[in-house]
Amino acid sequence: MAQKATIYKVELSVSDMDRHYYETHKLTVAKHPSETDERLMVRILAFALNAHEHLELTKGLSTDDEPDIWQKSLNGELELWVALGLPSEKTVRQSCGKANEVIIYSYGGRTADMWWEKIKNRTTRFDNLRIVNFAEEDTSELSKLASRSMKMQVNIQDGDVMVSVDDNIVNVSPTKWKSAV
């Protein structure tokens, strides 16, 4: 019998001074049986970094042709495609063809560095692609904050991110590997 997803309830308060966005989102996040706490927290962080009233978590790992997060316009056009991890060059190319803007949040330390070295020269043609990397130390600390019911505060200022759950705080410094044109 297949394992079922674990449901996480997250009250996510975003204070993004860089974009002047201040909202609280009540999220129900399904954690796939193969998903780690680290990936779950990176997914929630990616949501916070792109928070918008039309931003949605998707089925993610359980669906190959969907990103982890997306934002669609009112007429159904795919405005933003957010993927996590280390997608293949083919997946990157297909994503860039489907959405107006694509953001990949990579993580995983040395493995992410090797992925970027392999793929970076082949991404220069995509003007709608951004790639942001999270340090392994940061995502490891984030994973320790995961709980089935969270009140999470994310403060973003000058590109730096402070994540707090209860009395625990993790500072995250995303590194931009590729910017959109």
C-alpha positions as semicolon CSV with decimal commas, in nm:
position;residue;x (nm);y (nm);z (nm)
1;M;0,000;0,000;0,000
2;A;0,134;0,341;-0,099
3;Q;0,221;0,588;0,173
4;K;0,010;0,902;0,192
5;A;0,133;1,258;0,206
6;T;0,176;1,419;0,547
7;I;-0,018;1,742;0,586
8;Y;0,150;2,050;0,732
9;K;-0,047;2,358;0,834
10;V;0,159;2,673;0,797
11;E;0,067;3,028;0,889
12;L;0,325;3,215;0,683
13;S;0,374;3,585;0,754
14;V;0,586;3,754;0,488
15;S;0,747;4,094;0,537
16;D;0,934;4,163;0,214
17;M;1,091;4,509;0,239
18;D;1,253;4,464;-0,104
19;R;0,916;4,426;-0,282
20;H;0,699;4,610;-0,025
21;Y;0,488;4,300;0,025
22;Y;0,337;4,233;0,369
23;E;0,084;3,952;0,398
24;T;-0,002;3,639;0,592
25;H;-0,079;3,321;0,400
26;K;-0,249;3,017;0,551
27;L;-0,098;2,722;0,367
28;T;-0,187;2,356;0,371
29;V;0,127;2,182;0,249
30;A;0,127;1,815;0,151
31;K;0,467;1,661;0,216
32;H;0,524;1,376;-0,030
33;P;0,646;1,053;0,138
34;S;0,984;1,088;-0,037
35;E;1,023;1,458;0,048
36;T;1,267;1,556;0,323
37;D;1,207;1,824;0,586
38;E;1,482;2,023;0,415
39;R;1,301;2,023;0,080
40;L;0,969;2,104;0,247
41;M;1,119;2,408;0,419
42;V;1,294;2,520;0,098
43;R;0,956;2,497;-0,076
44;I;0,790;2,715;0,188
45;L;1,082;2,960;0,172
46;A;1,054;2,977;-0,208
47;F;0,683;3,053;-0,165
48;A;0,769;3,335;0,077
49;L;1,032;3,482;-0,157
50;N;0,775;3,504;-0,438
51;A;0,462;3,559;-0,228
52;H;0,167;3,697;-0,423
53;E;-0,208;3,661;-0,395
54;H;-0,216;3,431;-0,700
55;L;0,087;3,218;-0,608
56;E;0,003;2,850;-0,550
57;L;0,177;2,538;-0,427
58;T;0,126;2,259;-0,682
59;K;0,129;1,881;-0,655
60;G;0,507;1,909;-0,689
61;L;0,689;1,576;-0,659
62;S;0,385;1,371;-0,751
63;T;0,350;1,538;-1,093
64;D;0,627;1,555;-1,355
65;D;0,484;1,834;-1,571
66;E;0,422;2,085;-1,291
67;P;0,664;2,300;-1,096
68;D;0,668;2,309;-0,716
69;I;0,502;2,652;-0,716
70;W;0,334;2,854;-0,986
71;Q;0,148;3,174;-1,047
72;K;-0,112;3,201;-1,318
73;S;-0,280;3,513;-1,451
74;L;-0,657;3,549;-1,435
75;N;-0,680;3,420;-1,793
76;G;-0,474;3,110;-1,709
77;E;-0,141;3,220;-1,854
78;L;0,156;3,079;-1,663
79;E;0,334;3,385;-1,527
80;L;0,579;3,225;-1,285
81;W;0,724;2,874;-1,265
82;V;0,922;2,795;-0,947
83;A;1,122;2,472;-0,932
84;L;1,339;2,333;-0,652
85;G;1,650;2,125;-0,662
86;L;1,865;2,036;-0,960
87;P;1,648;1,993;-1,271
88;S;1,783;1,853;-1,593
89;E;1,872;2,079;-1,883
90;K;1,567;1,944;-2,069
91;T;1,337;2,035;-1,777
92;V;1,489;2,385;-1,760
93;R;1,437;2,434;-2,135
94;Q;1,075;2,311;-2,121
95;S;0,998;2,528;-1,817
96;C;1,135;2,839;-1,988
97;G;0,911;2,768;-2,285
98;K;0,598;2,733;-2,070
99;A;0,620;3,036;-1,840
100;N;0,695;3,407;-1,860
101;E;0,941;3,376;-1,571
102;V;1,121;3,071;-1,431
103;I;1,304;3,058;-1,099
104;I;1,505;2,759;-0,985
105;Y;1,603;2,739;-0,620
106;S;1,893;2,498;-0,595
107;Y;2,035;2,355;-0,275
108;G;2,249;2,061;-0,173
109;G;2,600;2,199;-0,122
110;R;2,868;2,044;-0,342
111;T;2,611;1,854;-0,551
112;A;2,441;2,184;-0,641
113;D;2,779;2,340;-0,725
114;M;2,857;2,051;-0,963
115;W;2,509;2,078;-1,123
116;W;2,558;2,451;-1,182
117;E;2,904;2,403;-1,336
118;K;2,756;2,146;-1,575
119;I;2,449;2,347;-1,677
120;K;2,540;2,718;-1,651
121;N;2,675;2,765;-2,006
122;R;2,358;2,611;-2,148
123;T;2,128;2,851;-1,959
124;T;2,259;3,178;-2,108
125;R;2,001;3,177;-2,387
126;F;1,707;3,188;-2,144
127;D;1,626;3,551;-2,067
128;N;1,333;3,451;-1,844
129;L;1,538;3,225;-1,614
130;R;1,674;3,302;-1,267
131;I;1,872;3,056;-1,059
132;V;1,920;3,110;-0,687
133;N;2,123;2,883;-0,461
134;F;2,079;2,823;-0,089
135;A;2,384;2,721;0,114
136;E;2,376;2,373;0,261
137;E;2,428;2,511;0,612
138;D;2,121;2,736;0,574
139;T;1,887;2,465;0,444
140;S;2,010;2,221;0,706
141;E;1,922;2,470;0,979
142;L;1,585;2,538;0,813
143;S;1,498;2,167;0,819
144;K;1,525;2,171;1,199
145;L;1,236;2,421;1,215
146;A;0,986;2,190;1,040
147;S;0,677;2,087;1,235
148;R;0,327;1,980;1,134
149;S;0,178;2,306;1,258
150;M;0,392;2,617;1,215
151;K;0,363;2,989;1,257
152;M;0,645;3,106;1,037
153;Q;0,768;3,462;0,991
154;V;0,987;3,545;0,692
155;N;1,155;3,886;0,676
156;I;1,331;3,985;0,355
157;Q;1,554;4,291;0,328
158;D;1,837;4,370;0,087
159;G;1,826;4,012;-0,042
160;D;1,887;3,861;0,302
161;V;1,622;3,643;0,460
162;M;1,540;3,581;0,825
163;V;1,311;3,286;0,897
164;S;1,164;3,239;1,242
165;V;0,945;2,963;1,382
166;D;0,857;2,998;1,750
167;D;1,175;3,123;1,918
168;N;1,410;2,977;1,656
169;I;1,568;3,198;1,392
170;V;1,760;3,099;1,079
171;N;1,930;3,355;0,858
172;V;1,948;3,263;0,491
173;S;2,165;3,442;0,233
174;P;2,053;3,332;-0,114
175;T;2,320;3,346;-0,386
176;K;2,209;3,456;-0,733
177;W;2,372;3,230;-0,986
178;K;2,177;3,362;-1,285
179;S;1,956;3,668;-1,321
180;A;1,677;3,715;-1,572
181;V;1,738;3,976;-1,840
